[in-house]
Amino acid sequence: MIEDLRALVGIESPSRDLDALATSAKAVANVIESRLGGRATLVESPGGTQVRWSGGGEPKVLILGHHDTVFPLGTLERRPFTVADGKATGPGVFDMLGGLVQAVHGLAALDDLAGVEILVTADEEVGSRASRALIEERARACGAVLVFEGAADGGGLKTGRKGCGTFEVTVTGRASHAGLEPEAGVNALVEAARQVLDIAALGRPEIGTTVTPTVASAGTLDNVVPAAASIVVDVRVESAAEKDRIEAAFAALTPHLDGARISVEGSVGRPPMPESASAGLFALARRLLPGIEGVAVGGGSDGNFTAALGVPTLDGLGAVGGGAHADHEYLVVDAMAERADLVTGLVRAIQNEDHAMV
């Protein structure tokens, strides 16, 4: 597993870099084929090259992951793949190349791979717009989904996720000279400031809804009343009802200043993953690995899409470690074999239809 992980981390795969993603996809396909046999299919898409593989037979379980990472080209030179003190480090080891390696080696321990499908996408880190339709199609066909995102803190599985999305609010005002005739302008920055307060007030943290303005920009010169401003907002929700409420509230934003105009783009693009979607598969995991914890988390994954379809979905089956998206990202080496064994047991049980709970 360490050598396969070294091979994958050694090929940088930042989201939206189609050439890098094409090279990375070939490396992922090579690992799958060398360990499982058969042929992996490379699927081109506007978001990058995806990898598909099937063990044949009636589809029963989808192994779901992604090979794109958040790190720009050149990160590997500064932070090469390293194994030391029981940890593997390097860009993407935890999110989520380690999970892919564990999944493949867990499958390799099975005598029969009938009913198993693998889908490794190339745009998860940027919203999965190009891969969502294929993810949903294969999830429906298979009827159960195992997602190999990194484990929760302490190694727990991810049994629920918030829905998440991004909104961009654009304010259009009117420029004027800030000293000679400020009253002739419509100050987009002032309007944006008032909108930020309105937007932040939409949050209901007591029921899991967070609405967080994260990026703002306005103005051109210090002596010009700004004619334009923009606000980017991160949204997380735990229920479909809150998704609908938030989207309606953004659509209903109105200006405070006469002459200002507001436009809104965005949505809660990843629907919530309710814990009910993972209950059966998590119970099965606990039979195989007693004591493993289940955790609901705020971040989203492609498991949100499959769970929203009503397809049983269990997430966080990937690497034990931490530091996702950060320079201190790491994977705990000693946990890799146990997680691969869990994959073997889960897939064997699903193949044998020992999953009435799903």
Secondary structure, DSSP 4 states (H G I P E B T S, - for coil): -HHHHHHHHTS--BTT-HHHHHHHHHHHHHHHHHHH-S--EEE--TT--EEEEE--SS--EEEEEE--BSPPTTHHHHS--EEETTEEESTTIIIIIHHHHHHHHHHHT-S--TTEEEEEES-GGGT-TTTHHHHHHHHHHHS-EEE-PPPPGGG-EEEEE-EEEEEEEEEE-B-EETTT-GGGSB-HHHHHHHHHHHHHTT-BGGGTBEEEEEEEEE-SSTTEE-SEEEEEEEEEESSHHHHHHHHHHHHT---SSTT-EEEEEEEEEE--B-GGGTHHHHHHHHHHSTT--EEEES---THHHHHHTT--EEB--S-SEE-TTSTT-EEEGGGHHHHHHHHHHHHHHHHTT--TT-
